[in-house]
Amino acid sequence: MVQTPLLNQPSTDQRLVYRGITWQHFKLIQAGFAESPGVRLSYYNGEIEIIMPGREHEFLKTIIGMLLELFCLEMAIEFDPTGSMTQEREGEVSAETDESYCFGTSKPIPDLVIEVVFNSGSSKKLQRYQALNVSEVWLWQDGLFSLDHSRDNGYEKISRSEISELATLDLDLLTRSVLIAQTSRLEAATTFRNALKTI
């Protein structure tokens, strides 16, 4: 039997941005992409962003999610993984996250959004999530986490999570483990789990 080789998935994201788009036009475009798995659409302030995540993007967001969920399981934290669900405020903003979570109980808007960033669009991502009232946003860019927590006048940079369930999460440990995972997922999970046992 002859095997057909798998198509090579691009390692980097493909990103398109269009400005001057109405909400109505965005909804038509969104409907047009309804049968296109893997394409993420966001809208805010008349601008639509279309991202086709590459392999590295999907790898990193999945590893970060896996480790965060491992933390929750090891620390007996109740959580609701809401993944890349579309979050919208009708007529104003729409976003599809890389990963998102509610802690304690399920909520319409997640407590935490995680985004892997390979371009300069991080400030626009924060504007979208601010409009959606997401409490905390973690951006992974260039091998580091950047955390922002919502305040009355916008997001503020923080050094550790202010979500009570994640207060004991060692961000340096999480970062190291994500980097280890690029070589071995098993070693990353083992290193992370063993460190959690000392907390």
C-alpha positions as CSV (number, residue, x, y, z in Angstrom):
1,M,0.0,0.0,0.0
2,V,1.4,3.4,-1.0
3,Q,1.1,6.0,1.8
4,T,0.5,9.6,0.9
5,P,2.8,11.9,2.9
6,L,1.2,14.3,5.2
7,L,1.0,17.9,4.1
8,N,3.6,20.0,5.9
9,Q,1.8,22.4,8.2
10,P,3.4,25.9,8.3
11,S,5.5,26.4,11.4
12,T,4.6,30.0,11.6
13,D,1.2,31.7,11.8
14,Q,-0.4,33.3,8.8
15,R,-2.1,36.5,9.7
16,L,-4.4,38.9,7.8
17,V,-5.8,42.1,9.1
18,Y,-8.5,44.2,7.4
19,R,-9.7,47.6,8.6
20,G,-12.9,49.5,8.1
21,I,-15.1,46.4,8.5
22,T,-18.6,46.8,10.0
23,W,-20.0,44.3,12.5
24,Q,-22.5,43.1,9.9
25,H,-19.7,42.4,7.3
26,F,-17.7,40.6,10.0
27,K,-20.6,38.3,10.8
28,L,-20.8,37.4,7.1
29,I,-17.1,36.7,6.9
30,Q,-17.4,34.7,10.1
31,A,-20.2,32.6,8.6
32,G,-18.0,32.0,5.5
33,F,-15.3,30.5,7.7
34,A,-17.7,28.4,9.7
35,E,-16.5,25.2,8.0
36,S,-12.8,26.1,8.1
37,P,-11.3,24.4,11.2
38,G,-8.1,26.0,12.5
39,V,-8.9,29.5,11.3
40,R,-9.4,32.0,14.1
41,L,-11.3,35.3,13.6
42,S,-11.3,38.3,15.9
43,Y,-13.1,41.7,15.5
44,Y,-12.8,44.9,17.4
45,N,-13.1,48.6,16.5
46,G,-13.8,48.0,12.8
47,E,-10.8,45.7,12.4
48,I,-10.9,42.0,11.6
49,E,-7.9,39.7,12.2
50,I,-7.8,36.3,10.6
51,I,-5.2,33.9,11.9
52,M,-4.2,30.5,10.6
53,P,-2.1,29.1,13.4
54,G,1.1,27.3,12.5
55,R,2.4,24.1,14.0
56,E,4.6,25.9,16.6
57,H,1.6,28.0,17.7
58,E,-0.6,25.0,18.2
59,F,2.1,23.1,20.0
60,L,2.9,25.9,22.5
61,K,-0.8,26.7,23.3
62,T,-1.5,23.0,23.9
63,I,1.6,22.5,26.1
64,I,0.8,25.6,28.2
65,G,-2.8,24.4,28.6
66,M,-1.6,20.9,29.5
67,L,0.7,22.2,32.2
68,L,-1.9,24.6,33.7
69,E,-4.4,21.8,33.8
70,L,-1.8,19.5,35.5
71,F,-1.3,22.2,38.1
72,C,-5.1,22.4,38.7
73,L,-5.4,18.6,39.0
74,E,-2.4,18.3,41.4
75,M,-3.6,21.2,43.5
76,A,-7.2,20.0,43.6
77,I,-8.5,23.1,41.9
78,E,-11.9,22.9,40.1
79,F,-11.6,24.4,36.6
80,D,-13.6,24.6,33.4
81,P,-11.4,24.5,30.3
82,T,-13.2,26.6,27.7
83,G,-10.5,26.3,25.0
84,S,-10.8,28.6,22.0
85,M,-14.5,29.2,22.3
86,T,-15.8,32.4,20.6
87,Q,-16.5,35.2,23.0
88,E,-18.6,38.1,21.8
89,R,-20.2,41.3,22.7
90,E,-22.8,41.9,20.0
91,G,-21.9,44.7,17.6
92,E,-18.6,45.5,19.3
93,V,-16.1,42.7,19.8
94,S,-15.5,39.0,19.0
95,A,-12.5,36.9,19.9
96,E,-11.3,33.3,19.7
97,T,-8.7,32.5,22.3
98,D,-5.8,30.0,22.1
99,E,-6.8,28.7,25.6
100,S,-9.2,30.0,28.2
101,Y,-10.4,28.9,31.7
102,C,-12.9,29.5,34.4
103,F,-11.9,28.6,37.9
104,G,-14.2,27.5,40.7
105,T,-17.4,27.7,38.7
106,S,-18.3,28.0,35.0
107,K,-18.9,31.5,33.8
108,P,-20.1,33.1,30.5
109,I,-16.7,35.0,30.3
110,P,-13.6,33.1,31.3
111,D,-11.4,34.2,34.2
112,L,-8.2,33.6,32.2
113,V,-7.2,33.8,28.5
114,I,-3.9,32.5,27.2
115,E,-2.5,33.7,23.9
116,V,0.6,32.6,22.0
117,V,1.9,35.7,20.1
118,F,4.3,35.6,17.1
119,N,3.6,39.1,15.9
120,S,3.1,42.6,17.2
121,G,-0.6,42.2,17.7
122,S,-0.5,41.8,21.5
123,S,-1.8,45.3,22.4
124,K,-4.9,44.8,20.1
125,K,-5.5,41.4,21.7
126,L,-5.6,43.1,25.1
127,Q,-8.0,45.7,23.9
128,R,-10.4,43.0,22.7
129,Y,-10.2,41.1,26.0
130,Q,-10.7,44.3,27.9
131,A,-13.9,45.0,26.0
132,L,-15.0,41.5,26.9
133,N,-14.2,42.0,30.6
134,V,-11.8,39.1,30.8
135,S,-10.1,39.3,34.3
136,E,-6.6,38.1,33.3
137,V,-4.7,37.6,30.1
138,W,-1.4,35.7,29.7
139,L,0.6,36.2,26.6
140,W,3.4,33.8,25.6
141,Q,6.0,35.6,23.4
142,D,9.6,34.9,22.7
143,G,9.9,32.2,25.4
144,L,8.4,34.3,28.2
145,F,5.0,35.0,29.8
146,S,3.6,38.5,30.1
147,L,0.6,38.7,32.5
148,D,-2.0,41.5,32.6
149,H,-4.9,41.8,35.1
150,S,-7.9,44.0,34.5
151,R,-8.3,47.2,36.5
152,D,-10.9,50.0,36.3
153,N,-8.7,51.9,33.7
154,G,-7.4,49.0,31.7
155,Y,-5.0,46.1,32.0
156,E,-2.0,46.4,34.3
157,K,1.2,44.3,34.1
158,I,1.6,41.9,37.0
159,S,4.4,39.5,38.0
160,R,2.1,36.6,39.2
161,S,-1.5,35.7,38.7
162,E,-4.1,37.5,40.8
163,I,-6.7,34.8,40.2
164,S,-6.9,33.3,43.7
165,E,-6.8,29.7,42.5
166,L,-3.5,30.3,40.7
167,A,-1.8,32.3,43.5
168,T,0.7,29.6,44.2
169,L,1.6,28.9,40.6
170,D,5.3,29.5,40.1
171,L,5.6,31.3,36.8
172,D,9.3,30.6,36.4
173,L,8.6,26.9,36.8
174,L,5.8,27.0,34.2
175,T,8.1,28.9,31.8
176,R,10.9,26.4,32.3
177,S,8.6,23.5,31.8
178,V,7.2,24.9,28.5
179,L,10.7,25.3,27.2
180,I,11.6,21.7,28.3
181,A,8.5,20.5,26.5
182,Q,10.0,21.6,23.2
183,T,12.4,18.7,23.6
184,S,10.4,16.2,25.7
185,R,6.8,16.5,26.8
186,L,7.3,13.7,29.3
187,E,10.3,15.4,30.9
188,A,8.4,18.7,31.1
189,A,5.4,17.1,32.8
190,T,7.6,15.1,35.2
191,T,9.7,18.2,36.1
192,F,6.6,20.3,36.6
193,R,4.7,17.6,38.7
194,N,7.7,16.9,40.9
195,A,8.2,20.6,41.7
196,L,4.5,20.9,42.6
197,K,4.9,18.2,45.3
198,T,7.2,20.6,47.2
199,I,4.6,23.4,47.4
